[in-house]
Amino acid sequence: MTHKFKVINKSKLNSPKRREVLPAKKILSAVGINPGEIVADIGCGIGFFTFPLSEAVGDEGIVYALDIEKEMLEDVEAGMLEQNIKNIRPVVTQEYKLVLEDESVDVAFLCTVMHEVKMREKFLKEANRILLSEGRIVIVEWIKKDSDFGPPADHRLDKGVLKRNLYRSGFEDIQIMDFNDYFYLATAKKTAES
């Protein structure tokens, strides 16, 4: 069962509770985002991870902030101006057409996006398309159980289902681990044939 996050609720994306349970810098350190990399922050929202990604990749790297909602990207643009950040490229995208060139990014990064996607394999194949041949995908998702924060369990994505979706979408070396009581991290590499 999927549901779409509503722009009207965007203030929730930067709540103290979310910052506590979703520590961006710790997560990026755990998945190894490197200086100089080109990252697509797919479904970036207000830039919760976009700005920490920008810092992680440094001046030599680029972060494409992709979202289907222009209103979300306006928050990213405001933050870029406020902090004088030059390595973020906001892009209004479509759900199944990411509007970036084939093989143009090192990392496709998705935080709490996959549980909202109806056609997951179509979406993941599109993420695969924009990855360089040595590229990888990083997914942060809600653990499929009820908790005091986040969507109900039946709106969340089971790890085994995501693993199967990744495999069928041209990914290999799939690693999934719990990050804390709320989230799991999934990483995978683009297969040579895809």
C-alpha atoms as one frame of an Amber mdcrd trajectory, in Angstrom:
protein
   0.000   0.000   0.000   1.552   3.313  -1.045   0.753   6.846  -0.043   2.226
  10.139  -1.193   3.648  12.673   1.217   1.739  15.932   0.934   3.615  19.206
   0.411   1.312  20.863   2.949   3.073  18.743   5.622   6.600  19.729   4.575
   7.414  21.247   7.991   7.381  17.659   9.347  10.436  16.956   7.195  12.617
  19.072   9.460  11.049  18.349  12.846  13.265  17.833  15.914  12.079  14.197
  16.146  13.014  13.538  12.503  16.468  15.081  13.013  16.903  12.865  16.082
  15.924   9.537  14.488  17.365  10.343  11.043  20.832  11.826  11.732  21.897
  12.753   8.202  25.660  13.015   8.725  25.803   9.666  10.580  23.842   7.966
   7.806  26.028   9.443   5.058  29.101   8.319   6.972  27.640   4.801   7.325
  27.000   4.489   3.568  30.261   6.164   2.529  29.453   9.249   0.464  32.826
  10.495  -0.813  34.310  13.861  -1.798  34.035  14.524  -5.539  31.088  12.206
  -6.118  28.037  13.171  -8.165  24.890  12.289  -6.230  21.222  12.374  -7.220
  19.107  13.043  -4.125  15.891  11.580  -5.540  12.771  12.858  -3.804  14.862
  15.414  -1.943  11.929  17.281  -0.412  13.081  20.396   1.450  16.735  19.286
   1.267  17.013  17.385   4.573  19.771  15.235   3.024  20.661  17.529   0.111
  22.663  19.922   2.279  24.596  17.223   4.212  25.243  15.494   0.840  26.541
  18.799  -0.539  28.988  19.007   2.355  30.027  15.345   1.977  30.842  15.589
  -1.750  32.593  18.948  -1.324  33.412  21.575  -3.920  34.495  18.982  -6.493
  31.205  17.067  -6.220  27.660  17.811  -7.353  24.297  17.043  -5.781  21.261
  16.956  -8.047  18.261  17.734  -5.845  15.371  15.984  -7.612  11.741  16.354
  -6.642   8.380  16.259  -8.408   7.183  19.204  -6.300   8.528  22.635  -7.288
   7.474  23.981  -3.889   9.897  21.595  -2.163  12.737  22.744  -4.419  12.020
  26.382  -3.555  13.097  25.525   0.013  16.304  23.972  -1.365  16.998  27.068
  -3.478  16.410  29.341  -0.464  18.871  27.277   1.588  21.454  27.426  -1.193
  21.212  31.217  -1.270  21.277  31.538   2.492  24.344  29.294   2.867  26.027
  30.349  -0.415  26.165  26.757  -1.699  27.275  26.261  -5.311  27.351  22.463
  -5.786  23.587  21.735  -5.634  21.496  21.586  -8.819  17.721  21.638  -8.101
  15.750  19.751 -10.757  11.971  19.394 -11.102  11.553  15.809 -12.198   8.858
  13.257 -12.941   8.318  10.137 -10.884   9.374   7.642 -13.542  11.516   9.972
 -15.665  14.368  11.486 -13.688  15.399  13.915 -16.491  19.145  13.355 -15.918
  21.407  11.918 -18.627  22.190   8.193 -18.823  25.177   7.237 -16.660  25.587
  10.705 -15.151  25.811  10.071 -11.372  27.899   7.992  -8.976  25.176   7.582
  -6.348  21.381   7.521  -6.462  20.252   8.436  -2.942  16.658   7.907  -1.776
  15.441   8.601   1.723  11.937   7.411   2.662  10.856   7.498  -0.973  10.465
   3.846  -1.986   7.462   3.151   0.277   5.605   5.898  -1.658   6.338   4.431
  -5.117   3.682   2.283  -6.776   5.768   0.784  -9.619   8.968   0.178  -7.679
  10.884  -1.790 -10.306  10.124   0.748 -13.030  11.320   3.480 -10.648  14.484
   1.578  -9.688  15.308   0.865 -13.354  15.125   4.614 -13.968  17.502   5.192
 -11.028  19.764   2.509 -12.496  19.740   4.287 -15.886  21.270   7.493 -14.487
  24.042   5.620 -12.623  27.559   5.350 -13.983  28.765   1.795 -14.664  30.388
   1.594 -11.207  27.467   3.467  -9.617  25.498   2.520  -6.553  22.139   3.146
  -4.979  21.579   4.049  -1.329  18.100   3.701   0.146  16.929   4.731   3.607
  13.538   3.273   4.503  11.221   2.774   7.455  11.472  -0.610   9.176   8.181
  -2.388   8.540   6.672  -2.242  12.014   4.496   0.156  13.953   6.389   2.806
  15.872   5.733   6.067  17.706   6.887   8.046  14.656   6.356   7.748  10.919
   3.779   6.083   8.696   1.772   3.047   9.836   3.416  -0.359   9.298   1.167
  -1.239   6.345   2.531   1.828   4.459   6.125   0.705   4.938   8.289  -1.416
   2.643   9.513  -4.832   3.738  13.293  -5.363   3.375  12.849  -8.639   1.495
  10.496  -7.031  -1.021  12.944  -4.165  -1.595  15.826  -6.618  -2.044  13.843
  -8.503  -4.715  12.895  -5.191  -6.413  16.562  -4.134  -6.515  17.727  -7.467
  -7.908  15.068  -7.414 -10.649  15.995  -3.809 -11.520  19.632  -4.476 -12.376
  21.381  -4.244  -9.012  23.768  -6.645  -7.275  25.805  -6.846  -4.068  22.660
  -5.812  -2.174  23.325  -5.059   1.499  20.524  -4.247   3.947  21.013  -3.420
   7.609  19.005  -1.828  10.385  20.314   1.637  11.195  18.224   2.157  14.341
  14.751   1.225  15.631  13.085   3.234  12.842  15.126   2.920   9.657  17.105
   0.451   7.596  19.775   1.222   5.021  20.012  -0.599   1.701  22.954  -0.283
  -0.665  23.505  -1.984  -4.011  25.733  -1.699  -7.067  24.657  -1.389 -10.670
  25.238  -4.735 -12.426  27.709  -4.770 -15.304  24.993  -5.806 -17.778  22.464
  -3.093 -16.845
